[in-house]
Protein backbone atom coordinates (compact mmCIF):
# COMPACT_ATOMS: atom_id res chain seq x y z
CA UNK A 1 0.00 0.00 0.00
CA UNK A 2 1.45 3.33 -1.01
CA UNK A 3 1.12 6.41 1.15
CA UNK A 4 0.84 10.01 0.13
CA UNK A 5 3.86 12.25 0.54
CA UNK A 6 3.69 14.52 3.53
CA UNK A 7 6.12 17.40 4.12
CA UNK A 8 6.18 19.12 7.49
CA UNK A 9 8.12 22.32 8.04
CA UNK A 10 9.22 23.32 11.51
CA UNK A 11 10.46 26.85 11.94
CA UNK A 12 13.12 27.66 14.52
CA UNK A 13 14.51 31.16 14.62
CA UNK A 14 13.37 31.69 11.06
CA UNK A 15 14.92 28.47 9.79
CA UNK A 16 12.91 25.80 8.00
CA UNK A 17 13.62 22.21 9.04
CA UNK A 18 12.22 19.78 6.50
CA UNK A 19 11.00 16.56 8.04
CA UNK A 20 11.77 13.40 5.96
CA UNK A 21 8.98 12.31 3.61
CA UNK A 22 7.91 8.72 3.08
CA UNK A 23 6.18 6.80 0.31
CA UNK A 24 5.09 3.26 1.18
CA UNK A 25 7.51 3.25 4.09
CA UNK A 26 10.45 4.32 1.92
CA UNK A 27 12.26 7.55 2.82
CA UNK A 28 12.47 9.59 -0.38
CA UNK A 29 13.87 12.84 0.95
CA UNK A 30 17.48 11.99 1.87
CA UNK A 31 20.21 14.16 0.37
CA UNK A 32 17.78 16.19 -1.71
CA UNK A 33 16.58 19.78 -1.81
CA UNK A 34 12.94 20.77 -2.05
CA UNK A 35 11.84 23.57 -4.31
CA UNK A 36 11.41 25.78 -1.25
CA UNK A 37 14.95 25.03 -0.06
CA UNK A 38 16.41 25.78 -3.46
CA UNK A 39 14.54 29.07 -3.56
CA UNK A 40 15.91 29.91 -0.10
CA UNK A 41 19.49 29.43 -1.31
CA UNK A 42 20.29 26.00 0.12
CA UNK A 43 22.94 23.79 -1.55
CA UNK A 44 23.82 20.17 -0.94
CA UNK A 45 27.30 19.37 0.35
CA UNK A 46 26.69 15.65 -0.20
CA UNK A 47 24.30 14.05 -2.70
CA UNK A 48 24.50 10.52 -1.30
CA UNK A 49 26.45 9.30 -4.33
CA UNK A 50 29.82 11.04 -4.51
CA UNK A 51 32.38 13.02 -2.48
CA UNK A 52 32.88 15.60 -5.19
CA UNK A 53 32.72 18.55 -2.81
CA UNK A 54 35.24 17.19 -0.29
CA UNK A 55 39.01 16.81 -0.08
CA UNK A 56 41.84 16.18 2.37
CA UNK A 57 42.92 19.08 4.56
CA UNK A 58 45.73 21.13 2.97
CA UNK A 59 45.77 18.78 -0.01
CA UNK A 60 43.83 18.52 -3.23
CA UNK A 61 43.58 14.73 -2.84
CA UNK A 62 40.13 13.13 -2.54
CA UNK A 63 39.08 11.69 0.83
CA UNK A 64 41.00 8.64 2.03
CA UNK A 65 39.77 5.02 1.93
CA UNK A 66 38.05 5.12 5.33
CA UNK A 67 35.44 7.57 4.00
CA UNK A 68 32.83 5.51 2.17
CA UNK A 69 29.24 5.91 0.99
CA UNK A 70 26.85 3.46 2.63
CA UNK A 71 23.08 3.48 2.02
CA UNK A 72 23.15 7.14 1.03
CA UNK A 73 25.23 8.21 4.03
CA UNK A 74 28.86 9.30 4.24
CA UNK A 75 30.56 6.96 6.69
CA UNK A 76 33.92 6.96 8.39
CA UNK A 77 34.35 3.19 8.63
CA UNK A 78 36.61 1.14 10.86
CA UNK A 79 39.39 -1.10 9.63
CA UNK A 80 41.77 1.72 8.69
CA UNK A 81 44.58 3.37 10.59
CA UNK A 82 43.90 6.99 11.49
CA UNK A 83 46.97 8.12 9.57
CA UNK A 84 45.67 6.49 6.39
CA UNK A 85 42.70 8.81 6.17
CA UNK A 86 42.34 11.89 8.33
CA UNK A 87 39.70 14.61 8.40
CA UNK A 88 38.05 15.81 5.22
CA UNK A 89 37.07 19.39 4.44
CA UNK A 90 34.83 21.19 1.98
CA UNK A 91 36.50 22.49 -1.15
CA UNK A 92 34.76 25.83 -0.60
CA UNK A 93 35.10 28.26 2.28
CA UNK A 94 32.21 29.89 4.13
CA UNK A 95 31.87 33.02 6.26
CA UNK A 96 28.31 33.60 7.47
CA UNK A 97 26.27 30.48 6.83
CA UNK A 98 23.70 28.01 8.05
CA UNK A 99 24.68 24.34 7.93
CA UNK A 100 22.26 21.46 8.49
CA UNK A 101 23.37 17.84 8.83
CA UNK A 102 22.09 14.50 10.06
CA UNK A 103 24.52 12.31 11.97
CA UNK A 104 24.79 9.18 14.03
CA UNK A 105 27.69 7.89 16.08
CA UNK A 106 28.68 4.29 16.81
CA UNK A 107 28.64 3.07 20.43
CA UNK A 108 31.62 4.54 22.31
CA UNK A 109 32.29 6.76 19.30
CA UNK A 110 33.94 10.17 19.14
CA UNK A 111 33.86 12.59 16.23
CA UNK A 112 32.97 16.17 15.41
CA UNK A 113 32.20 18.80 12.82
CA UNK A 114 34.69 21.65 12.72
CA UNK A 115 34.03 24.96 11.00
CA UNK A 116 35.81 28.17 10.09
CA UNK A 117 38.83 25.91 9.50
CA UNK A 118 41.63 27.66 7.64
CA UNK A 119 44.50 26.04 5.74
CA UNK A 120 46.64 29.19 5.78
CA UNK A 121 47.39 29.39 9.50
CA UNK A 122 50.36 30.27 11.75
CA UNK A 123 53.16 27.72 11.40
CA UNK A 124 53.48 27.73 15.20
CA UNK A 125 50.26 25.69 15.44
CA UNK A 126 52.07 22.52 14.31
CA UNK A 127 54.77 23.00 16.95
CA UNK A 128 52.20 23.57 19.69
CA UNK A 129 50.26 20.46 18.63
CA UNK A 130 53.42 18.35 18.66
CA UNK A 131 54.46 19.58 22.11
CA UNK A 132 51.00 18.91 23.53
CA UNK A 133 51.04 15.35 22.13
CA UNK A 134 54.44 14.63 23.68
CA UNK A 135 53.28 16.08 27.00
CA UNK A 136 50.20 13.86 26.91
CA UNK A 137 52.23 10.73 26.15
CA UNK A 138 54.62 11.44 29.02
CA UNK A 139 51.68 11.53 31.44
CA UNK A 140 50.58 8.02 30.56
CA UNK A 141 51.16 5.31 33.14
CA UNK A 142 53.18 3.19 30.76
CA UNK A 143 55.65 5.55 29.12
CA UNK A 144 56.16 4.56 25.49
CA UNK A 145 59.45 6.01 24.30
CA UNK A 146 58.92 4.58 20.82
CA UNK A 147 55.63 6.45 20.42
CA UNK A 148 57.21 9.67 21.66
CA UNK A 149 60.08 9.24 19.20
CA UNK A 150 57.54 8.86 16.40
CA UNK A 151 55.96 12.26 17.06
CA UNK A 152 57.18 14.46 14.20
CA UNK A 153 56.36 18.06 13.36
CA UNK A 154 55.17 17.19 9.86
CA UNK A 155 52.51 14.90 11.36
CA UNK A 156 50.57 17.98 12.42
CA UNK A 157 50.66 19.92 9.19
CA UNK A 158 47.52 18.10 8.06
CA UNK A 159 45.53 18.27 11.30
CA UNK A 160 42.62 20.74 11.02
CA UNK A 161 42.04 23.04 13.98
CA UNK A 162 39.00 25.23 14.48
CA UNK A 163 35.72 25.56 16.33
CA UNK A 164 34.23 22.09 16.77
CA UNK A 165 30.66 20.86 17.22
CA UNK A 166 31.38 17.80 19.35
CA UNK A 167 29.76 14.46 18.41
CA UNK A 168 30.11 11.75 21.06
CA UNK A 169 28.52 8.73 22.65
CA UNK A 170 28.05 10.55 25.94
CA UNK A 171 26.96 7.37 27.70
CA UNK A 172 30.05 5.27 26.97
CA UNK A 173 32.94 7.39 25.71
CA UNK A 174 35.38 8.44 28.43
CA UNK A 175 35.73 11.91 26.90
CA UNK A 176 32.28 12.79 28.25
CA UNK A 177 33.65 12.43 31.78
CA UNK A 178 36.23 15.16 31.15
CA UNK A 179 33.47 17.73 31.49
CA UNK A 180 30.49 19.33 29.81
CA UNK A 181 32.57 21.00 27.13
CA UNK A 182 33.44 17.55 25.77
CA UNK A 183 29.85 16.31 25.45
CA UNK A 184 27.71 16.15 22.32
CA UNK A 185 26.78 19.57 20.97
CA UNK A 186 29.49 21.39 22.90
CA UNK A 187 31.81 23.95 21.40
CA UNK A 188 34.59 21.47 22.04
CA UNK A 189 36.72 22.22 25.12
CA UNK A 190 35.19 25.71 25.35
CA UNK A 191 31.44 25.80 26.02
CA UNK A 192 29.24 23.02 27.43
CA UNK A 193 25.80 22.43 25.89
CA UNK A 194 22.88 23.85 27.84
CA UNK A 195 20.91 20.62 27.41
CA UNK A 196 21.33 17.10 26.00
CA UNK A 197 18.69 16.42 23.33
CA UNK A 198 20.81 13.98 21.31
CA UNK A 199 19.48 10.46 20.81
CA UNK A 200 21.48 7.39 21.94
CA UNK A 201 24.43 6.13 19.91
CA UNK A 202 23.31 4.36 16.75
CA UNK A 203 20.30 6.62 16.19
CA UNK A 204 20.06 9.52 13.74
CA UNK A 205 20.11 13.14 14.90
CA UNK A 206 19.64 16.42 13.06
CA UNK A 207 21.97 19.29 13.88
CA UNK A 208 22.43 22.87 12.81
CA UNK A 209 25.36 25.27 12.94
CA UNK A 210 24.54 28.94 12.48
CA UNK A 211 27.33 31.45 11.86
CA UNK A 212 26.10 34.98 11.27
CA UNK A 213 28.91 37.48 11.61
CA UNK A 214 30.27 37.04 15.14
CA UNK A 215 27.17 35.24 16.37
CA UNK A 216 27.27 31.42 16.44
CA UNK A 217 24.75 28.78 17.53
CA UNK A 218 24.70 24.98 17.84
CA UNK A 219 21.39 23.08 17.57
CA UNK A 220 20.45 19.40 18.07
CA UNK A 221 17.07 17.95 17.15
CA UNK A 222 15.37 21.34 17.20
CA UNK A 223 16.91 22.55 20.48
CA UNK A 224 19.57 25.24 20.78
CA UNK A 225 22.42 23.94 22.95
CA UNK A 226 25.23 26.50 22.50
CA UNK A 227 25.26 30.22 21.71
CA UNK A 228 28.23 32.59 21.74
CA UNK A 229 29.88 35.61 20.14
CA UNK A 230 33.28 35.39 18.47
CA UNK A 231 35.72 37.84 20.03
CA UNK A 232 33.64 38.27 23.19
CA UNK A 233 35.26 38.36 26.62
CA UNK A 234 33.53 35.15 27.76
CA UNK A 235 34.89 33.30 24.73
CA UNK A 236 38.37 34.77 25.18
CA UNK A 237 38.33 33.61 28.79
CA UNK A 238 37.22 30.13 27.74
CA UNK A 239 40.01 29.90 25.15
CA UNK A 240 42.56 31.03 27.75
CA UNK A 241 41.60 28.07 29.95
CA UNK A 242 41.41 25.51 27.14
CA UNK A 243 43.79 23.37 25.11
CA UNK A 244 43.65 26.10 22.44
CA UNK A 245 45.24 28.79 24.61
CA UNK A 246 48.66 28.48 22.95
CA UNK A 247 47.34 28.62 19.38
CA UNK A 248 47.99 32.14 18.18
CA UNK A 249 44.81 33.72 16.80
CA UNK A 250 42.60 30.72 17.50
CA UNK A 251 38.93 31.48 16.86
CA UNK A 252 39.51 34.70 14.94
CA UNK A 253 38.97 33.39 11.40
CA UNK A 254 35.99 35.00 9.66
CA UNK A 255 35.88 32.49 6.83
CA UNK A 256 36.91 28.86 6.49
CA UNK A 257 36.08 25.29 5.55
CA UNK A 258 33.73 22.80 7.15
CA UNK A 259 35.53 19.72 8.44
CA UNK A 260 34.35 16.18 9.21
CA UNK A 261 36.60 14.71 11.85
CA UNK A 262 38.37 11.38 11.62
CA UNK A 263 38.71 10.38 15.26
CA UNK A 264 39.14 6.68 14.56
CA UNK A 265 35.44 6.06 15.27
CA UNK A 266 32.57 5.05 13.05
CA UNK A 267 30.28 7.96 12.29
CA UNK A 268 27.69 8.61 9.57
CA UNK A 269 26.53 11.85 7.92
CA UNK A 270 23.71 12.61 5.50
CA UNK A 271 21.46 15.50 4.43
CA UNK A 272 24.35 17.93 4.64
CA UNK A 273 23.13 21.21 3.23
CA UNK A 274 24.31 24.78 3.53
CA UNK A 275 23.19 28.27 2.63
CA UNK A 276 25.32 31.38 2.65
CA UNK A 277 23.96 34.26 4.74
CA UNK A 278 24.46 37.98 4.09
C-alpha positions in Angstrom: 0.0 0.0 0.0 1.4 3.3 -1.0 1.1 6.4 1.2 0.8 10.0 0.1 3.9 12.2 0.5 3.7 14.5 3.5 6.1 17.4 4.1 6.2 19.1 7.5 8.1 22.3 8.0 9.2 23.3 11.5 10.5 26.9 11.9 13.1 27.7 14.5 14.5 31.2 14.6 13.4 31.7 11.1 14.9 28.5 9.8 12.9 25.8 8.0 13.6 22.2 9.0 12.2 19.8 6.5 11.0 16.6 8.0 11.8 13.4 6.0 9.0 12.3 3.6 7.9 8.7 3.1 6.2 6.8 0.3 5.1 3.3 1.2 7.5 3.3 4.1 10.5 4.3 1.9 12.3 7.6 2.8 12.5 9.6 -0.4 13.9 12.8 1.0 17.5 12.0 1.9 20.2 14.2 0.4 17.8 16.2 -1.7 16.6 19.8 -1.8 12.9 20.8 -2.1 11.8 23.6 -4.3 11.4 25.8 -1.2 15.0 25.0 -0.1 16.4 25.8 -3.5 14.5 29.1 -3.6 15.9 29.9 -0.1 19.5 29.4 -1.3 20.3 26.0 0.1 22.9 23.8 -1.5 23.8 20.2 -0.9 27.3 19.4 0.4 26.7 15.7 -0.2 24.3 14.1 -2.7 24.5 10.5 -1.3 26.4 9.3 -4.3 29.8 11.0 -4.5 32.4 13.0 -2.5 32.9 15.6 -5.2 32.7 18.6 -2.8 35.2 17.2 -0.3 39.0 16.8 -0.1 41.8 16.2 2.4 42.9 19.1 4.6 45.7 21.1 3.0 45.8 18.8 0.0 43.8 18.5 -3.2 43.6 14.7 -2.8 40.1 13.1 -2.5 39.1 11.7 0.8 41.0 8.6 2.0 39.8 5.0 1.9 38.0 5.1 5.3 35.4 7.6 4.0 32.8 5.5 2.2 29.2 5.9 1.0 26.8 3.5 2.6 23.1 3.5 2.0 23.1 7.1 1.0 25.2 8.2 4.0 28.9 9.3 4.2 30.6 7.0 6.7 33.9 7.0 8.4 34.3 3.2 8.6 36.6 1.1 10.9 39.4 -1.1 9.6 41.8 1.7 8.7 44.6 3.4 10.6 43.9 7.0 11.5 47.0 8.1 9.6 45.7 6.5 6.4 42.7 8.8 6.2 42.3 11.9 8.3 39.7 14.6 8.4 38.0 15.8 5.2 37.1 19.4 4.4 34.8 21.2 2.0 36.5 22.5 -1.2 34.8 25.8 -0.6 35.1 28.3 2.3 32.2 29.9 4.1 31.9 33.0 6.3 28.3 33.6 7.5 26.3 30.5 6.8 23.7 28.0 8.1 24.7 24.3 7.9 22.3 21.5 8.5 23.4 17.8 8.8 22.1 14.5 10.1 24.5 12.3 12.0 24.8 9.2 14.0 27.7 7.9 16.1 28.7 4.3 16.8 28.6 3.1 20.4 31.6 4.5 22.3 32.3 6.8 19.3 33.9 10.2 19.1 33.9 12.6 16.2 33.0 16.2 15.4 32.2 18.8 12.8 34.7 21.7 12.7 34.0 25.0 11.0 35.8 28.2 10.1 38.8 25.9 9.5 41.6 27.7 7.6 44.5 26.0 5.7 46.6 29.2 5.8 47.4 29.4 9.5 50.4 30.3 11.7 53.2 27.7 11.4 53.5 27.7 15.2 50.3 25.7 15.4 52.1 22.5 14.3 54.8 23.0 17.0 52.2 23.6 19.7 50.3 20.5 18.6 53.4 18.3 18.7 54.5 19.6 22.1 51.0 18.9 23.5 51.0 15.3 22.1 54.4 14.6 23.7 53.3 16.1 27.0 50.2 13.9 26.9 52.2 10.7 26.1 54.6 11.4 29.0 51.7 11.5 31.4 50.6 8.0 30.6 51.2 5.3 33.1 53.2 3.2 30.8 55.6 5.6 29.1 56.2 4.6 25.5 59.5 6.0 24.3 58.9 4.6 20.8 55.6 6.4 20.4 57.2 9.7 21.7 60.1 9.2 19.2 57.5 8.9 16.4 56.0 12.3 17.1 57.2 14.5 14.2 56.4 18.1 13.4 55.2 17.2 9.9 52.5 14.9 11.4 50.6 18.0 12.4 50.7 19.9 9.2 47.5 18.1 8.1 45.5 18.3 11.3 42.6 20.7 11.0 42.0 23.0 14.0 39.0 25.2 14.5 35.7 25.6 16.3 34.2 22.1 16.8 30.7 20.9 17.2 31.4 17.8 19.3 29.8 14.5 18.4 30.1 11.8 21.1 28.5 8.7 22.7 28.0 10.6 25.9 27.0 7.4 27.7 30.1 5.3 27.0 32.9 7.4 25.7 35.4 8.4 28.4 35.7 11.9 26.9 32.3 12.8 28.3 33.7 12.4 31.8 36.2 15.2 31.2 33.5 17.7 31.5 30.5 19.3 29.8 32.6 21.0 27.1 33.4 17.5 25.8 29.8 16.3 25.4 27.7 16.2 22.3 26.8 19.6 21.0 29.5 21.4 22.9 31.8 23.9 21.4 34.6 21.5 22.0 36.7 22.2 25.1 35.2 25.7 25.3 31.4 25.8 26.0 29.2 23.0 27.4 25.8 22.4 25.9 22.9 23.9 27.8 20.9 20.6 27.4 21.3 17.1 26.0 18.7 16.4 23.3 20.8 14.0 21.3 19.5 10.5 20.8 21.5 7.4 21.9 24.4 6.1 19.9 23.3 4.4 16.8 20.3 6.6 16.2 20.1 9.5 13.7 20.1 13.1 14.9 19.6 16.4 13.1 22.0 19.3 13.9 22.4 22.9 12.8 25.4 25.3 12.9 24.5 28.9 12.5 27.3 31.5 11.9 26.1 35.0 11.3 28.9 37.5 11.6 30.3 37.0 15.1 27.2 35.2 16.4 27.3 31.4 16.4 24.7 28.8 17.5 24.7 25.0 17.8 21.4 23.1 17.6 20.5 19.4 18.1 17.1 18.0 17.2 15.4 21.3 17.2 16.9 22.6 20.5 19.6 25.2 20.8 22.4 23.9 22.9 25.2 26.5 22.5 25.3 30.2 21.7 28.2 32.6 21.7 29.9 35.6 20.1 33.3 35.4 18.5 35.7 37.8 20.0 33.6 38.3 23.2 35.3 38.4 26.6 33.5 35.1 27.8 34.9 33.3 24.7 38.4 34.8 25.2 38.3 33.6 28.8 37.2 30.1 27.7 40.0 29.9 25.2 42.6 31.0 27.7 41.6 28.1 29.9 41.4 25.5 27.1 43.8 23.4 25.1 43.7 26.1 22.4 45.2 28.8 24.6 48.7 28.5 23.0 47.3 28.6 19.4 48.0 32.1 18.2 44.8 33.7 16.8 42.6 30.7 17.5 38.9 31.5 16.9 39.5 34.7 14.9 39.0 33.4 11.4 36.0 35.0 9.7 35.9 32.5 6.8 36.9 28.9 6.5 36.1 25.3 5.6 33.7 22.8 7.2 35.5 19.7 8.4 34.4 16.2 9.2 36.6 14.7 11.9 38.4 11.4 11.6 38.7 10.4 15.3 39.1 6.7 14.6 35.4 6.1 15.3 32.6 5.0 13.0 30.3 8.0 12.3 27.7 8.6 9.6 26.5 11.9 7.9 23.7 12.6 5.5 21.5 15.5 4.4 24.4 17.9 4.6 23.1 21.2 3.2 24.3 24.8 3.5 23.2 28.3 2.6 25.3 31.4 2.6 24.0 34.3 4.7 24.5 38.0 4.1 
